[in-house]
Structures are given as structure tokens and as C-alpha cells.
């Protein structure tokens, strides 16, 4: 009995090359989110001072959301017949989110978060473009995650504007 594998969309044999491209982009997104979790834990713990409290609390809230994004990317990698990578494949890229030498340098943290969120927005926008008309399930998931990342960036841009208005940035 022959089946019409063409009706399977991105899961079809004919789409194997495109599926592999999408899986590689999802792996990068997965590692971006995990690295962000590491750095948000660091930057929600290390900063000192009264002014740091709101930033720390915001990052603490974002940790769970970023972790959920990583889990969503992992699940989708598996659904697309990929293998979720382990830590041996991880390469750190977020030098801008490393803790500042001066633990009261909250502006450093704010700018690092903005840069991380901007990188995620750029990568997820590319993923949305690559999945256009070939993988609506992945595209819908990434669109929802993109919205979260845009909200995070907007929030931290507001923090930065406040520091700039007070002459602290």
C-alpha cells in the first residue's frame, strides 16, 4: 500500500533538506536560550545596590520564560526527527552578558540584556522567514517566542532610557 508522503509537509522525505536546515536553526536557538538562562541567573544574583533590585527581579522572572523557550525548541527539534544536542556541542557567545567588574554597574547588565534580546529577535526572524510556507508549526511557535523576546527588549530599553535620563548611562 502506497502512501502520499507529499501530504506530510515538512515531515515528508522530499522536505528532508529543508527540515535539516530548520533543525540546525532550532539548535542554535536552543543554545541561545540556554546561554541566556545561565547569564540571567548570573545577572539576577550578582548586582549590588538599591537600583539593581528591579533589574534583578525582572531577570528572575525572565529565566523561567527563557527556559521554557529552550524546552520548546528542544521538543520541536525532536519532532522534526533531529537530535537535541548536549553540552559538548555548546559554544558560549554572549560575552556582552558577562558580569561587570563593578557589581553596581547595572547599566552594563541592561545593555547586555538588550543585546541578547536583539540577537534572539534577529535569529528568530530568520527562522520565521525560513519556515514560511514550509513549516507552519515551527513558524507559529517561533512567532510566539519572538513576541516574548520583543517584550523583554522593550522593557530593558525602558530601563536604559531611565538611566540615561538621570545621567547614569
N, C-alpha and C positions, 0 to 999 in steps of 0.2 A: 504494500500500500504506500503510495507516494503522498507526501505532504507538501503543502505550498509554503516552503520556508521563507519565501519572499514576503509573506504577510507577517513575519515575526519582527519586522523593523530592524532596530539596531542589534537585536539578538540573532539575526539571520547570518548565515555563512557569508553571503555577499557583502555584508557590512563589517566583516572581521577587521579590516584595516582601519576603518573609521572608529570602530569600537576600541581598538588598541590605542588610537590617538587620544580618545576621550579618557580612557583609563589612565594614561600617563598624566594628563592634565589633572585628573582627580587625585592621583597620588601626590602631585605637587601641592594641591590644595589641602590635602590631608596633613602633610608635613607642615605647611604654613600654619594651619590651625593649632597643631600640637606645639610648635615652637612659640606661638603666641600665648598659649596657655602657660608654658614654662615662664615666659617673660612677664606675663601679667601676675603670676603668683609672686615672682621676684619683686616686681614694682608695686605690688599691693602690700608688701611686707616691709621693704627697706626704707622708704622715705620717712623722714622725720619732720616734725613741726605741725602746728595747728593748720596751716594752709594745705598740708598734704592730705589731711583726713578725707576730704571729699573725693580727691583723685583716687586714693586707696580704696575707698568704698565702691566707687564706680568700677574700678578694675576687678574687685572681688565679685561684683555682680556679673561682669562680662566673662569671667573664667568659665562658669557653667555653660554659658551660651556658646563660647568658642569650643569647648569640649564636645558639646552636642553637635556642632558643625563637623568636627573631626569624625565623630561616630557616624554621622550621616554620609560623609564622603566614603568612609570605610565600607559601610553597607552597600553603597552604590557600586563601588569597585568590585565587590564580590558578586553583586547581581549581574554585572557585565562580564562575568567569567574571568575577572582579574584576581590577583592575589594581593591582599592588603600587605604592604611592606612592613618589615620590622625595623628596629632601631639601627641596625647595621647599615641600612640604606639612607639614614637621615644625615643631612648636611646642614648645619646651622647657617642662617643667612641674615638674621636680624641683629646686626652689630649696633644699629641705632636704638635698640631697646635694652641694651646692657645697662646695668645700674650705674648711675653717675658717681663720680668720686665723692662729691659732696651730697650727702643724703637729704639735704634740704633743697636740692636743685630739682624742684618739681617741674619746672618748665622743660627740662631735658626729657623727663618721663612723658609729658604731654606731647611734645614734638615727636618722640619715638612712637607713641600710640598712633598719632596722625599718619606717620609714615607707614606703619604696619597696616593700618586700615586702608590706606591708599593703594598699597601693593596688592592687598586682597581684592579690592574693588577692581583694579586693572586685570588681575588674573581671572576673576570670576566673570568679568565682562567678556574676556576672550573665550572662556568656556561656554558662555551663553551663545556667542557667535558660532562656535564650532558645532554645537549641538542643534543649531537652528535647522528645523525641518528633517532632522535625522534621529534625534533622541529627545522627545518632549518630556520624558520623565526626569531625566537628568537636568534638562533645562529648567523645568519648573522648580526643582529642588534648589538649584543654584540661584535662581531669581529670588527665592525666599531668603536664602542666606545673604545674597548681595544686599537686600534691603536692611538686614541687621547690621552689616558692615557699614553701610552708608549712615545709619543712625549713630553708630559708635563714633565714626569720624566727625559727624556734625556736633555731637556732644563735646568732644575734645577740642574741636575748633572753637567752640564757645568758651571753654576753659582758657584756651590760649588768648583769645580776644580780651578776656577779663584781665589776664596777667599783663598783656600789652597795654591796655588802657590805664593800668596802675603803674606803668613803667617798670614792671618786673620781668619783662621778657624782651 
